[in-house]
Amino acid sequence: MRALHPRRFKTPEGRTVSIRTMAKALRAIRQNPDAEYPGWNWFPTPGRMIVSEFRRGLHDRINRRYC
């Protein structure tokens, strides 16, 4: 059975990241969304795309939970 509240996130690359690390990374990415960041995919990814994908995944989780 999966936990109601996850303790880790999984990047598209397959790496697991703690919630604290993800929150710090998102804060830094939001301050400079035009930069490209390694480690999200197998290629450097623009910050705007990372925030967009994170938001899409969050909304998907919310909708799955309450439907």
C-alpha positions in Angstrom: 0.0 0.0 0.0 1.3 3.4 -0.9 1.6 6.1 1.7 -1.0 8.9 1.5 1.7 11.5 1.6 4.9 10.6 -0.2 8.3 11.2 1.4 10.2 11.4 -1.9 9.7 12.6 -5.4 10.9 10.8 -8.5 12.4 12.9 -11.4 11.7 11.9 -15.0 15.2 10.6 -15.0 14.3 8.1 -12.3 16.2 9.6 -9.4 14.5 9.9 -6.0 14.6 13.2 -4.3 13.5 14.1 -0.8 10.8 16.7 -0.3 13.2 19.1 1.4 15.7 18.9 -1.5 12.9 19.3 -4.1 11.5 22.4 -2.2 15.0 24.0 -2.1 15.6 23.2 -5.8 12.2 24.7 -6.8 12.9 27.8 -4.8 16.2 28.3 -6.6 14.7 27.5 -10.0 11.8 30.0 -9.6 14.4 32.7 -8.9 16.1 32.0 -12.3 13.6 30.2 -14.5 15.5 30.9 -17.7 18.6 28.9 -16.8 19.1 25.3 -17.8 19.4 22.7 -15.0 21.0 19.3 -15.3 19.7 16.2 -13.5 16.0 16.5 -14.2 16.2 14.7 -17.6 19.1 13.2 -19.4 19.7 16.6 -20.9 19.8 20.1 -19.3 16.3 21.3 -18.9 15.0 24.9 -18.7 13.7 26.0 -15.3 10.3 27.0 -16.7 9.8 23.4 -18.0 10.7 21.9 -14.6 8.3 24.1 -12.7 5.6 23.4 -15.3 6.1 19.6 -15.1 6.1 19.7 -11.3 2.9 21.7 -11.2 1.3 19.3 -13.8 2.3 16.3 -11.7 0.9 17.9 -8.5 -2.4 18.7 -10.1 -2.6 15.1 -11.4 -2.0 13.7 -7.9 -4.7 15.9 -6.5 -7.2 14.9 -9.1 -6.5 11.2 -8.7 -6.9 11.4 -5.0 -10.3 13.1 -5.0 -11.9 11.5 -8.0 
